[in-house]
Amino acid sequence: MLKISDQEFQQLSQYIRSQYGIKLGPEKKTLITGRLGNTLVAKGFESFTVYFKYLMADESGEAAFELLNKITTNHTYFMREAAHFKCFQEKVLPWVKATSPLDARIWSAGCSRGQEPYTLAMVMQDCVGHNKQQWNTQILATDISAQALTAAREGIYPAEEMVSLPDRWRKTYFQPLGDGRYQVSQRLRKELVLRSFNLMNQQFPFRKPFHTIFCRNVMIYFDAPTKKHLIQRFYRHLAPGGYLFIGHSESLGRDNEGFRYVQPAVYRKE
């Protein structure tokens, strides 16, 4: 396995931070070596310096996406932080029905392998019921990892990631593949609009404001200034009264950036 020098690590970590907002402190040096070292050797790179030159010279973007897929963690499961989905069902959707009937605009930012937006889609189906044809229920689901988005499109998950789902959802929205894995039904997969998106973009290309943004366990990778700017952009792209869901290990800071606290890790635009 290749070893990375302090200078090489600083060079690579500064690039990752400037391009993607991900902060990698010195304690992550071993992680970088472990996740990239063998791959670099297999591809014939003699050092991390040579690899970095290749990364900078690659205009296709493939090298950068491969790097991201290696260093980001996409571990999640269905119904993670279940209180959030209960809040979405009991508070958010009734408000959307009352204020913007037939057009629910939901964004799962940092959707990973799709468990979060698929859970939101199932909650939505329960909410609209027989009025499905009259509603725009599609959910925007974005991630920077091409690998994660591919997994979300396939919608195939092991049984152990689905243990928290209600039985009726498993029977209605999943098809057993016979090998301990299940695939999300095609009709539910159609409810997601999956897109590659970098949250570090200074401008978000959305014409209409969202009623709800889920961005959970993403900002833990960002430093304070990056997180502050992202929260400000979320605020601008939420409708008045819109909800922001973040991870339980995250916070908005002391001033909450114009949001009002609703419950743990849930805020509302004032």
C-alpha positions in Angstrom: 0.0 0.0 0.0 1.2 3.5 -0.8 2.0 5.8 2.0 1.0 9.5 2.0 3.3 12.2 3.3 2.1 15.2 5.3 2.6 17.4 2.3 0.7 15.1 0.0 -2.2 14.8 2.5 -2.4 18.5 2.9 -2.5 19.0 -0.9 -5.2 16.4 -1.4 -7.3 17.5 1.6 -7.2 21.2 0.6 -8.4 20.2 -2.9 -11.3 18.2 -1.4 -12.2 21.0 0.9 -12.2 23.7 -1.8 -14.2 21.6 -4.3 -16.6 19.8 -2.1 -16.6 21.4 1.3 -15.5 18.2 3.0 -13.0 18.9 5.8 -10.4 16.2 6.4 -8.3 16.9 9.5 -4.9 15.2 10.2 -6.8 12.4 12.0 -8.2 11.4 8.6 -4.8 10.7 7.1 -5.0 7.0 7.8 -8.5 6.9 6.3 -7.3 8.4 3.1 -4.4 6.0 2.9 -6.6 3.0 3.5 -9.3 4.0 1.0 -7.0 5.1 -1.8 -3.7 3.4 -1.4 -4.5 0.0 -2.9 -6.4 1.6 -5.7 -3.5 3.8 -6.7 -1.1 0.9 -6.7 -3.5 -1.1 -8.9 -3.7 1.7 -11.4 0.1 2.1 -11.5 0.5 5.4 -9.6 3.9 5.6 -8.0 2.9 8.1 -5.3 0.1 10.3 -4.2 1.9 13.2 -5.8 1.7 11.5 -9.2 -2.0 10.7 -8.5 -2.7 14.4 -7.6 -1.2 15.5 -10.9 -3.5 13.1 -12.7 -6.5 14.3 -10.8 -5.7 17.9 -11.7 -5.2 17.1 -15.4 -8.3 15.0 -15.8 -10.9 17.2 -17.6 -13.6 14.5 -17.8 -14.4 14.7 -14.1 -14.2 10.9 -13.7 -11.1 11.0 -11.5 -12.8 13.4 -9.1 -16.0 11.3 -8.9 -14.0 8.2 -8.2 -12.1 10.1 -5.4 -15.5 11.1 -3.9 -16.8 7.6 -4.0 -13.8 6.4 -2.2 -13.7 9.0 0.6 -17.4 9.5 1.3 -19.4 7.2 3.5 -22.9 6.2 2.3 -24.0 4.0 5.2 -27.7 4.4 6.1 -30.9 2.5 6.4 -34.7 2.8 6.2 -36.5 4.9 8.8 -33.2 6.3 10.2 -34.2 8.8 12.9 -37.8 7.7 12.7 -39.1 10.8 14.5 -38.3 12.9 11.5 -40.6 10.9 9.3 -43.4 11.1 11.9 -42.9 14.9 11.9 -43.0 14.9 8.1 -46.2 13.0 8.1 -48.0 14.7 10.9 -46.8 18.3 10.6 -45.3 19.0 7.2 -47.7 17.3 4.8 -50.9 18.7 6.4 -49.3 22.1 6.1 -48.4 21.5 2.5 -52.0 20.3 1.8 -53.4 23.4 3.3 -51.0 26.0 1.8 -50.0 24.5 -1.6 -52.4 21.8 -2.6 -51.4 19.3 -5.3 -47.8 20.5 -5.4 -45.5 19.2 -2.7 -41.9 20.2 -3.3 -39.5 18.0 -1.3 -35.7 17.8 -1.6 -33.5 15.0 -0.2 -30.1 16.6 -0.3 -27.4 14.0 0.2 -29.7 11.1 -0.5 -27.0 8.5 -0.4 -28.3 5.1 -1.6 -31.9 6.2 -1.6 -33.3 4.9 1.7 -34.3 8.4 2.9 -36.1 9.6 -0.2 -37.8 6.3 -0.7 -39.1 6.4 2.9 -40.4 10.0 2.2 -42.1 8.7 -1.0 -43.9 6.0 1.0 -45.1 8.5 3.6 -46.3 10.7 0.7 -48.2 7.8 -0.9 -50.0 7.3 2.4 -50.8 11.0 2.6 -52.3 11.5 -0.8 -54.1 8.2 -1.0 -56.7 8.0 -3.8 -55.8 11.6 -4.9 -52.4 10.4 -6.2 -53.2 11.4 -9.8 -54.0 15.0 -8.8 -50.7 15.5 -6.9 -47.1 16.2 -7.9 -45.5 13.8 -5.4 -42.1 13.4 -7.0 -39.2 14.0 -4.7 -35.9 15.5 -5.8 -33.1 13.3 -4.5 -29.5 14.5 -5.0 -26.0 13.3 -4.1 -22.5 14.0 -5.2 -21.6 10.3 -5.3 -22.2 8.7 -8.7 -21.9 5.3 -7.0 -24.6 6.2 -4.4 -27.0 7.5 -7.1 -26.6 4.3 -9.2 -27.5 2.2 -6.1 -30.5 4.5 -5.5 -31.7 4.0 -9.1 -31.5 0.3 -8.7 -33.3 0.4 -5.4 -32.0 -3.0 -4.2 -31.4 -3.4 -0.4 -30.6 -6.3 2.0 -33.3 -7.4 4.4 -31.3 -6.1 7.4 -31.6 -2.5 6.2 -35.4 -2.8 6.1 -36.2 -4.2 9.5 -37.7 -0.9 10.7 -40.2 -0.6 7.9 -43.9 -1.5 8.5 -44.9 -4.9 7.1 -47.5 -3.3 4.8 -44.8 -1.1 3.2 -42.5 -4.0 2.6 -45.4 -5.9 1.0 -46.6 -3.0 -1.1 -43.5 -1.3 -2.3 -40.8 -4.1 -2.4 -40.3 -7.2 -4.4 -38.2 -10.1 -3.0 -35.3 -11.1 -5.2 -34.9 -14.5 -3.5 -31.4 -13.9 -2.2 -32.1 -12.0 1.0 -32.4 -8.7 -1.0 -35.5 -6.7 -2.0 -36.0 -4.2 -4.8 -38.2 -1.1 -4.6 -41.2 -1.4 -6.9 -41.0 0.4 -10.2 -43.9 2.7 -9.4 -42.1 3.9 -6.3 -38.8 4.3 -8.1 -40.6 6.7 -10.5 -41.4 8.9 -7.6 -37.7 10.0 -7.3 -36.0 12.5 -9.5 -32.3 11.4 -9.0 -29.7 14.0 -9.8 -26.0 14.6 -9.2 -25.5 17.8 -7.3 -22.7 19.4 -5.4 -23.9 21.3 -2.3 -20.9 23.6 -2.6 -22.4 25.2 -5.7 -22.8 28.9 -4.9 -26.0 29.1 -7.0 -28.8 26.5 -6.7 -30.7 26.2 -10.0 -34.1 25.8 -8.6 -37.0 27.9 -9.8 -39.5 27.2 -7.1 -38.9 27.1 -3.4 -39.1 23.8 -1.5 -41.6 23.0 1.2 -39.1 20.7 2.9 -35.4 20.0 2.7 -33.8 16.9 4.2 -30.1 17.3 4.6 -29.1 14.9 7.3 -25.7 13.8 8.4 -24.0 15.7 5.5 -22.9 18.9 7.3 -20.8 16.9 9.8 -18.1 16.8 7.0 -18.1 20.6 6.6 -16.3 23.3 8.5 -18.2 26.2 10.2 -18.1 28.7 7.4 -19.0 26.2 4.7 -21.9 25.0 6.9 -23.1 28.5 7.5 -23.2 29.4 3.8 -25.0 26.2 3.0 -27.7 26.8 5.6 -28.2 30.3 4.2 -28.7 28.9 0.7 -31.2 26.4 2.1 -33.0 29.3 3.7 -33.3 31.1 0.4 -34.7 28.1 -1.3 -37.3 27.2 1.2 -40.9 28.6 1.0 -42.0 30.7 4.0 -42.8 28.3 6.7 -40.8 25.5 5.1 -39.1 22.8 7.1 -35.4 21.9 7.3 -34.4 18.5 8.6 -30.7 17.9 9.7 -28.9 15.1 11.5 -29.1 14.8 15.2 -25.3 15.3 15.5 -25.6 18.6 13.7 -26.8 22.1 14.6 -27.6 25.4 12.9 -25.5 27.5 15.3 -26.5 30.0 17.9 -28.6 32.3 15.8 -30.3 29.5 13.8 -29.8 31.5 10.6 -33.5 32.7 10.5 -35.0 29.3 11.4 -37.2 28.5 14.3 -36.6 25.3 16.3 -39.4 22.8 16.0 -38.0 19.6 17.6 -34.6 17.9 17.7 -32.9 18.4 14.3 -36.0 20.0 12.8 -36.3 23.7 12.0 -38.8 26.0 10.2 -38.2 29.0 8.1 -39.7 32.1 9.7 
